Amino acid sequence: MCPLLTICGSLNNIKPQAEGKWHTANIKRVYPLADGGFVITFVTNSSHCPSGGAEKYHYVRDGKFGVTQKGVDKMYGLALAAAAQGKKLNVYFDSSVNSCDVNRMSTVYN
């Protein structure tokens, strides 16, 4: 009976795999959160982000989708620079969760 309990207990700890998707668009909003993270919304929503509402919220937070606080800080700077200059932002986010957690981003300066 003991091995069966161990197996069942282990199954409870299995997390669904993240489903990474890319989205590229101009930024509509960037706003910081009290926990040190921030949220990005885009002029054009991603059809892969299951976040509810008219605007799809993409969260960038420490401990989510492999991101550290140092990564959050760097991505915040990049998002603000892209928004200020009207550049499109490319984000790689987890489409399997409603928070559409961002793992990395880039922008192109020409």
Summary of the structure (lengths in Angstrom):
residues: 110
radius of gyration: 16.6
end to end distance: 64.8
largest distance: 64.8
contacts: 303
relative contact order: 0.22
helix: 25%
strand: 31%
